[in-house]
Amino acid sequence: MRIDFMKSFCKVVELCSFKLAAESLNLSQPTVSMQVKSLEEEYGVQLLHRESRKILPTEDGQLVYKNFLRIISLYELSRQIIHKNQNNFLGSLLIGASSGPAEYPIPLILGKFKQEHPQVTITLQVGDSIEIIEKVASQSIEMGFVGTKRRDGNLLFEPYLEDNLVLVAAKDHPAAQNSHINFEDLLTIPLILQQPGSGATINLQDALSKVNLKQSDLKIHLELGLQDSVKSAVLAGFGATIISELGVKKELEAGLMRKIEINGLDLMREIYICTNRTIPLSNLAGVFKDYAYKYQKI
């Protein structure tokens, strides 16, 4: 069994498409199809559902996918150890970030890192905090920048960067006409929130509980998945949102959104670097982690 076949299969599962997987891997679609077919013949089972346009793993395929991720991770780690011993700085850096740090500063840090180490292949996966934490736990990525943490003895959460959650609205929205409100006034403002697994939503729930409120007490008009969807709806004037200040840095600086301070509600939170205790960081990931701390306020 070849590692490139495993990588092709994982890419098809992640992108739900042979065509997109082939483009991502710079291979032809027939080549990727052949590699996956070879794996199915070796296992003697069907690994993918091909009946619809969206390719999905079978139950056996899901099991194989999870184990392939671990194998690929160990393979990359071993390669980087050898490169380190040979004083080479090569390999693939695969990390994740929730939508706040994925907006700022992680892309800038990754860009600067790539400039200094052009031979390194870099991939950033973006999701909500719970999704990124789960990917670190399953060893499909080496580290994640997330806005919350969970109790898990296999995971390490190291404080990385302080971030405010802020109430923002489009500059012409009625809510934006006040620079300050009391936390009780928040109950009257139509809100657009991120999905339940997001760090922003989890931190908002914790802050509300400290003033004896629940999320259900809020006037929630829409829940729209990740940060970009929420920002689009807010900029269109459909409501205000409570969101990572890092994530709306550009909109606030451009004057497209306005920040409303909430008196009596503590919305300060920590961004963490999440890693897996059960497997050491590769040399490349360890170097990038130190680099990320050095340039966290790029």
Secondary structure as UniProt FT lines:
FT   HELIX           3..15
FT   HELIX           18..25
FT   HELIX           29..43
FT   STRAND          48..49
FT   STRAND          56..57
FT   HELIX           59..85
FT   TURN            86..87
FT   STRAND          92..98
FT   HELIX           99..103
FT   TURN            104..105
FT   HELIX           106..116
FT   TURN            118..119
FT   STRAND          121..127
FT   HELIX           129..137
FT   TURN            138..139
FT   STRAND          143..146
FT   TURN            153..154
FT   STRAND          155..170
FT   TURN            171..172
FT   HELIX           174..177
FT   STRAND          180..182
FT   HELIX           183..188
FT   STRAND          191..193
FT   TURN            196..197
FT   HELIX           199..209
FT   TURN            210..212
FT   HELIX           215..217
FT   STRAND          220..223
FT   HELIX           227..235
FT   TURN            236..237
FT   STRAND          240..244
FT   HELIX           246..248
FT   HELIX           249..253
FT   TURN            254..255
FT   STRAND          257..263
FT   STRAND          268..276
FT   TURN            277..278
FT   HELIX           283..294
FT   TURN            295..297
//
